[in-house]
Amino acid sequence: MACLFRRSIATQLSKILGVSTEQLIPVVSAVPVSKKQQTLDFRLSVSSLLEHGCLKSGSPIQGQAQQLAEQLTCDDVLTEIAVGQGTINFKVNRTLLAENVMNEVTKKGSSYGLSSELFNDYPRGRIIVEFSSPNIAKRFHAGHLRSTIIGNFIANLKHALGNEVIRMNYLGDWGMQFGLLGAGFQQFGSEEKLKSKPLEHLFDVYVQVNKMAESDENIKLAAQEFFRKLEAGDKSTLAFWERIRCISIEEYANIYQRLGVHFDEFSGESVYQKRSHDFLRLLEKKGLLKKTKQGTGVVDLSPNGDLSIYATVVRSDGTSLYLTRDIAAAVDRMEKYNFEKMIYVTDKGQHTHFQQVFQTLKIMGYDWAERCQHIPFGVVQGMKTRKGDVIFLEDILNEARSRMLKNMSASKTTKELEDPADTAEKVGIAALIIQDFKGPLLSDYDFDWDRVLQSQGDTGVFLQYTHARLCSIQRTYENGPQAQFNPASLQDPQAITLLQHLLRFDEVLYKASKDLQPKHLVNYLLMLSRLVSIAHRTLHVKGSLPEVAQARFLLFKATCSVLANGMKLLGITPVEKM
C-alpha cells in the first residue's frame, strides 16, 4: 500500500539526515484529496521533522525545505519533487500507484490499512473498554446511545489492530438509586405489571418515588434503610435486587442485538460492595481516610494537604458510594486482567468523578492508574419521536426504522428487498451512528431527523446507498468476461483520485488509534462515497474495452471492500441492496 511510496521517500531522507528509515516513515503523509483533481500524492512537513527530532532547528523552515528538496532525486517510484510552504511535495509513478494499491487491497482484504508500517510500534496488549453501563430497573435511556456506540467503535478498532479487548458493561445495579426503587416498590409496586411490562413499571415507580422524596423525609429514610439492608446482605432484599437485575439484563439484550453490540463481561457495582469496604480499611490503615464534620469519609486530594480538594468515599452511615466501588473495581480488574489500558466511555459530566478515581488510585500507590483513561462525550439535544420528547432508546431505533421504511417506499430507486424492515433498521442505525460521529466526541449537538435520514449529503444513508451501489456493480459484472488486470487502464483522473484516497486509509486509522475519535474515519468514508459518486458517472464498466472494463470493475470492488471495512469498524452493518 502506501508503504512502498513512504518507504522510498523515507529511505532517501534517511541517507541525507542520518536518521533510520523506520523513524521517518510516520513523518511522510499522503495528501488528502478533494473533489477537484490533484497531482500531488505525498507531503513531508519540515515542522514534523523537527517535532520528531529528525532535523535540528536553527535556520528558517522554508530554507531547510529548499535545501532538503535539492538533495532528493526522482526515480522509478517518485516522478516529481517540489517545494511548498514549509513542505516538500511528491508525485508518484501513476502505474505503480494503481498496481500497488489494487494489489494491497486485494491481498490484505479486511486487514488493509491495519497492517501498515505506521502500526509497527503500536502496543498490542490487553485492553478493557467499559461502556454503555445502564442503570438496572430502568428502560434503556436514549442518553446511553452515545456511550454504547462510541465504546463499540473503540473496542472494534482496538480489536482490529490486534489488541486483546475485553468489552465490559458495568451496570448501575447498586447504590442509593436502588434504595429509592426498593422503597418505592414496597409502596406502589405491582407484581402483575412487573410481569407484563417490567421496565416500564419499574421506571414509573422510580419516577413516582423520586418525586415524593423531594418533599417527604420519610421516603428518603425508607430508601436509606432499604439500601442499608441490601449492603448488610438481607435475604429478601437481595432476592428482590437479583430478580430486578435479571429482568433488566434480558430487556437490554434486545437493544444490544439491534445495535450489533456484544459484551465479554456484564459486571456491576454490586460486585464491589464488599471489596469497597476492604478498600476503605486499607485507606484507614495507610492513614489516608479523613473524617469531615458531617461524618463522611474522604481522601485528601489537595496538593497542600488542607482538604481544599477531596474525594468522598464513604457516607456517614457507613455505606459505600459510586466512587468507592469504581476504585475497588479498578484494583480488581488490574489483579484479574493485568491490563495495558483501561478505557471508560461516559458523558463529560463524569469528568471530575474519573479524575478523583485516578488521583485516589495514585495516592494509594497504584502507578498503573496512569494507564486508565476517560473518553468523555457531549450531550445530544432534541431527540424526539413523532409523539414528542423521547426518553427511551428503543423508541429512537423504532422511529429510525419506520422513517427509513417510509423514505425507501417513496423512492423510485429502491430495489426489491427480501426484508425491507431489516434493511431499514440497518440503514436507520447507520444514520444515527454517522450523525453522532461526524464531529468531536466532546461536542454537544442538536438532533434533526430530516438531516439525519437524507440520502444525499454527509449521512449514514449516503454511505449505505454507496455501498449498495458498489455491490450492484459487482453483481452485474462479476460473471462477465475476465481480462488480466492492467494498471495502465486506471489512469483516468477520477480513477487516480480514488486510488489516492484509498492510499490514505492507513493514515486515517492511525489518527483514530491515537485520539480514539471516530470523526477521522467518518469523514474519510464520506469523501470516499462522494468520489465514488463522481467516478460512477465517468468510469463506465459496461461498453468499455475488456481490459479497461476489468480494471474499473476491480477498482470499484476494492473501493467497496474498504468502505465496508470502515463501516464495520464504526459499528455499521453494510447493506447490499436498498
Number of C-alpha atoms within 10 A of each C-alpha: 25 26 18 14 25 22 19 18 24 24 17 14 21 19 12 12 14 10 16 14 19 16 15 23 21 20 21 21 17 23 19 17 20 13 13 9 11 15 17 18 26 23 23 25 19 24 18 17 18 13 13 13 13 20 16 11 14 7 8 10 17 16 12 19 21 17 12 16 17 12 10 17 12 13 11 9 17 20 13 16 19 16 18 14 12 18 21 22 23 23 20 20 15 21 16 17 25 25 17 19 23 23 15 18 22 15 11 13 14 17 16 20 28 19 16 17 18 20 18 9 8 14 12 15 14 18 23 24 22 27 27 27 21 24 20 26 28 21 21 23 16 17 18 18 21 24 22 21 24 27 27 26 24 26 28 19 24 21 17 16 20 15 19 17 23 19 22 23 21 22 22 19 23 25 21 20 18 23 24 25 27 26 23 24 19 11 11 15 18 14 10 10 13 15 11 10 10 20 21 15 23 25 16 17 25 24 14 15 23 18 12 15 17 10 10 12 11 11 19 20 15 18 23 22 17 21 25 20 16 24 19 14 12 13 11 11 18 15 13 12 21 13 11 20 19 12 16 22 15 10 17 16 13 12 15 14 10 14 22 15 18 13 16 11 12 13 17 23 21 19 16 23 24 14 18 26 19 13 18 20 14 14 19 14 10 10 10 18 19 17 13 11 7 8 13 17 22 21 24 20 18 12 9 9 10 10 15 10 14 17 21 20 26 23 14 13 10 14 20 25 18 20 20 24 26 21 22 24 21 19 18 14 14 17 10 9 12 16 19 17 19 23 19 20 24 24 19 17 12 14 14 11 16 19 14 19 20 24 19 24 19 14 15 15 10 14 11 18 21 13 13 18 16 19 22 18 21 16 16 16 12 14 18 17 16 7 7 9 10 16 16 18 18 18 17 21 20 16 18 24 22 16 16 25 19 11 15 18 12 10 10 7 9 14 12 9 11 9 8 18 14 15 23 24 23 24 28 27 26 28 27 24 25 26 22 24 21 18 17 14 22 14 13 14 15 11 16 13 17 8 14 22 24 16 18 13 15 23 23 29 26 22 31 29 22 26 25 18 21 26 18 14 17 17 12 13 15 14 8 13 10 13 13 10 20 14 20 15 17 24 15 12 16 21 23 19 25 24 23 25 22 24 27 22 23 23 21 18 25 22 15 17 18 9 10 19 22 26 20 21 23 25 17 21 23 21 20 24 25 21 20 23 14 14 19 17 9 12 21 13 20 16 8 12 11 17 19 23 24 24 24 24 23 18 22 23 20 22 23 23 20 22 24 21 19 22 24 16 21 25 24 27 20 22 20 16 20 21
